[in-house]
């Protein structure tokens, strides 16, 4: 069985998220999604609308996702790959090169993001409607 892993906050689930999850799942048989905990988001100066447990429940309902695990910090990726016997690590192309160190443990693939959609853009659009 080929296992794939990806990481993110996955707040305000949108078509961009679904596209990357669908394409990541197509690369293997089992997709693990590591989502940033609320505490980790605070360290990254990132504010999610939904708390961790709600984001986890939403992702668990997506048909492409087989397992959801917490991301507590930047440094856990190597351990996650080893612990979960991961074959492929996937991230959006805007992270290209950032995780190449994982090539010592698994294949690393950067997928193109969906043009014109992002959680940041959605939050900005909603803010501008006031």
C-alpha positions as CSV (number, residue, x, y, z in Angstrom):
1,X,0.0,0.0,0.0
2,X,1.4,3.4,-1.0
3,X,0.9,6.1,1.7
4,X,0.8,9.8,1.0
5,X,0.9,12.7,3.5
6,X,0.2,16.4,3.3
7,X,0.1,19.2,5.8
8,X,-1.9,22.4,6.3
9,X,-4.3,24.3,8.4
10,X,-7.3,23.5,6.2
11,X,-9.5,26.3,7.6
12,X,-12.6,27.4,5.6
13,X,-12.5,24.3,3.4
14,X,-12.7,25.3,-0.3
15,X,-12.2,23.9,-3.8
16,X,-8.4,24.5,-3.6
17,X,-8.3,22.2,-0.6
18,X,-10.4,19.6,-2.3
19,X,-8.3,19.7,-5.4
20,X,-5.0,19.2,-3.5
21,X,-6.6,16.4,-1.4
22,X,-8.0,14.7,-4.5
23,X,-4.7,14.9,-6.4
24,X,-2.7,13.8,-3.4
25,X,-4.9,10.8,-2.9
26,X,-4.5,9.9,-6.6
27,X,-0.8,9.4,-6.0
28,X,-1.3,6.5,-3.6
29,X,-3.7,4.3,-1.7
30,X,-3.9,6.0,1.7
31,X,-3.9,9.7,2.4
32,X,-2.9,11.1,5.8
33,X,-3.6,14.8,6.4
34,X,-1.7,16.5,9.2
35,X,-3.5,19.7,10.3
36,X,-2.0,22.4,12.4
37,X,-3.2,22.5,15.9
38,X,-4.5,25.8,17.3
39,X,-1.3,26.1,19.4
40,X,0.9,25.7,16.4
41,X,-1.1,28.2,14.4
42,X,-0.6,30.7,17.2
43,X,3.2,30.1,16.9
44,X,2.9,30.8,13.2
45,X,0.9,33.9,13.8
46,X,-2.0,32.3,12.0
47,X,-5.6,32.5,13.1
48,X,-8.0,29.8,12.0
49,X,-11.7,30.4,12.1
50,X,-12.5,26.8,13.1
51,X,-10.8,25.2,16.1
52,X,-8.6,22.1,15.5
53,X,-11.3,19.5,16.5
54,X,-13.8,21.0,14.0
55,X,-11.3,21.2,11.2
56,X,-10.4,17.6,12.0
57,X,-14.0,16.5,11.8
58,X,-14.5,18.3,8.5
59,X,-11.5,16.7,6.9
60,X,-12.4,13.3,8.2
61,X,-15.7,13.6,6.2
62,X,-13.8,14.3,2.9
63,X,-13.8,11.1,0.9
64,X,-10.2,11.4,-0.2
65,X,-8.9,11.6,3.4
66,X,-8.1,8.3,5.2
67,X,-6.6,9.6,8.4
68,X,-6.1,13.0,10.1
69,X,-3.3,13.6,12.5
70,X,-2.3,16.8,14.4
71,X,0.7,18.9,13.4
72,X,2.3,20.3,16.5
73,X,5.4,21.9,15.1
74,X,7.6,22.3,12.0
75,X,10.1,19.6,13.0
76,X,7.7,16.6,13.3
77,X,7.6,15.8,9.5
78,X,10.5,13.3,9.5
79,X,9.1,11.5,12.4
80,X,5.6,11.4,10.9
81,X,7.0,10.0,7.6
82,X,8.9,7.3,9.5
83,X,6.1,6.5,12.0
84,X,3.3,6.2,9.4
85,X,5.5,4.5,6.8
86,X,4.9,7.3,4.2
87,X,6.0,6.9,0.6
88,X,5.1,10.3,-0.7
89,X,5.0,13.8,0.9
90,X,2.8,16.3,-0.9
91,X,2.6,20.1,-0.6
92,X,1.5,23.0,-2.7
93,X,4.0,24.4,-5.2
94,X,4.3,27.7,-3.2
95,X,6.4,25.6,-0.8
96,X,8.7,24.3,-3.6
97,X,12.1,23.3,-2.2
98,X,11.2,23.9,1.4
99,X,10.8,20.2,2.2
100,X,13.4,18.7,-0.1
101,X,15.2,17.4,3.1
102,X,12.4,14.7,3.2
103,X,13.8,13.2,0.0
104,X,16.1,11.1,2.3
105,X,12.9,9.4,3.6
106,X,10.3,9.5,0.9
107,X,9.4,11.0,-2.5
108,X,8.5,14.7,-2.3
109,X,6.0,16.2,-4.7
110,X,4.9,19.9,-5.0
111,X,1.5,20.2,-6.6
112,X,0.2,23.3,-8.4
113,X,-2.3,25.3,-6.3
114,X,-5.8,26.1,-7.6
115,X,-5.6,29.5,-9.2
116,X,-7.6,32.3,-7.7
117,X,-8.7,30.6,-4.5
118,X,-7.2,30.7,-1.0
119,X,-8.3,30.9,2.6
120,X,-6.6,34.3,2.9
121,X,-8.4,35.6,-0.2
122,X,-11.8,34.3,1.2
123,X,-11.1,36.1,4.5
124,X,-10.2,39.3,2.7
125,X,-13.2,39.1,0.4
126,X,-15.5,38.6,3.4
127,X,-13.9,41.5,5.3
128,X,-14.3,43.8,2.3
129,X,-18.1,43.1,2.2
130,X,-18.7,45.1,5.4
